[in-house]
Amino acid sequence: MNELVFFINNVVVSGIVSSSIYAMGAIGVTLVFSIMRFAHFAHADMMTLGAFFVLGLTMLFPEIGNAIGLPSALILMPIAMVMTALTAVGIDRTFYKPLRDNNVKPIVLVIGSLGVTLMLQGLIRLVAGTGSRSMYIAERKDIFRLELPGELATRPIVITEPQIILFVFAVGAVVALHWFLTRSRLGKAMRAMSDNPDLARVSGINTNTVIAVTWMIAGALATAAGTLLSLDVTLKPDLSFFLLLPIFAAAIVGGVGHPYGAIAGGFVVGFAETLAVFNWAVLLRPFQDMLPAGWELPTYLAFVGTEYKITVPFFILVAILVWRPTGLFKGKVL
Amino acid sequence: MPLLDAHAVHGGYGGMNILNGVDLSIDAHEIGVIVGPNGAGKSTMLKAIFGLLQVSQGAIRLRGEDITNTAPNKLVQLGMGFVPQEYNIFPSLTVQENLEMGAYIKPRPHDRLIDQIFELFPPLVEKRRQPAGELSGGQRQMVAMGRALMTEPSLLLMDEPTAGLSPMFMNEIFARIKEINAAGVGILMVEQNAKQALEIADKGFVLAAGQNRFTDTGRNLLDDPEVARSFLGG
């Protein structure tokens, strides 16, 4: 039973955590692609930037969460979401819109976003330094230990407060996004523009408004994902480096341009990562007694070492591009 | 005053002139049909009217107002609708959502407008919640026309509305076009099925090499032996 608890803690819980984060990032990548037809490489840095906005606000008001018993960073996150959403619109107006107005090829926008990546990374380091930061300034992280009934399991299932918040938030964000895309006038206009930009323009849809709303959603979700990840672990300026590949892999696995595909892709990539680094020898341990004497089970049996976790989304990306380039949900080919 | 009046229109893509002086005029409540061989500039003329292509010389007027090189979304507000030949629907949106997008610039609710479209195209009613991309060719064409009609235009431009349709659907679409026209919408369309189109046309324009070759009523063009021999296949 302890082995099962170990599996839940190391695969189920952490798989859900990284999947939710990748899904929220991938939704942004996929929305930007479906509206503006380019791969936005600066997206992971928007996640980092959003988290640093939260950190900045938390340093200003470290005690604000005490009254209601939630982390201060979480209370301040909505403000940072608005800040990042506006920054994203500002970046678009300053850097991407002039390129679009000149009818450049998508690759020029991609390279442009690479420039924005470097700029954002530089700015973040300039202001916040290069070290790791904890998002908990005046509080401690709540950790819940769920003891299982019965005598077989002696170890508890461990879940932290930010992990729970992350999951609840991700589910809420997905439901809200679904409602927005299928029920609201603007959401439908977004899907229309993704389907057929020329016809959308001919129908009188204001494409500039749709573009601005797309950036706002992408920026807000990026902030939430970056903040909740930093609450769970720590905040580092190079956070984006470990997020960029998984969120692009998730967007492509799900089928670029499909918000629901991005969610599915996030879960595929998130769980593939955790299952690949999981030490499967632990689950085999109970069977040690059944083996003939002298046969030893290995103590360590994982597909890749934890330090090579980042290679997993890379392999998924290559595999999906070779065998099913349109992704699970038949998206556009990048 | 004519509803649409184009005079000596020149234009083309990237400096290459396709239109070399096209004259065209239809009155309110009329059906105008542009026919002619491939490469005559039929679709190009339609795009030039709808501001999708730079007009280098000549003038286009809607009810006397100059609309030469006006942006498409502006023209929609002035009461023009356009049904492109291809890519004329939003495939992943449902039929109902396609229609809603057509009326994007109109104040809501759109229920009355949508009901009008369903009255005109009854087969769409039961498909209203289905993605438009899953419909048959004829039904897609109905969605495309329905979307353009949602703004209640006074002039509807259509680029080959029956292209690729089976004869049965073709007759259905022609019948609907007459019905739309009877409701007071002026129509200008490009057609490959020239004979059938000219039969319902008040005015016919036979283009060749970017210029008018014959301009007359639909009936007279059909009866003209020279038009019949050169353009209608004998």
Interface residues (C-beta under 8 A of the other chain):
Chain A: R185 K188 A189 R191 A192 S194 D195 N196 D198 L199 A200 R201 V202 S203 G204 I205
Chain B: F50 P72 N73 V76 Q77 F82 P84 Y87 N88 I89 F90 P91 S92 L93 E97 E100 M101 G102 Y104 I105 R108 R147 T151
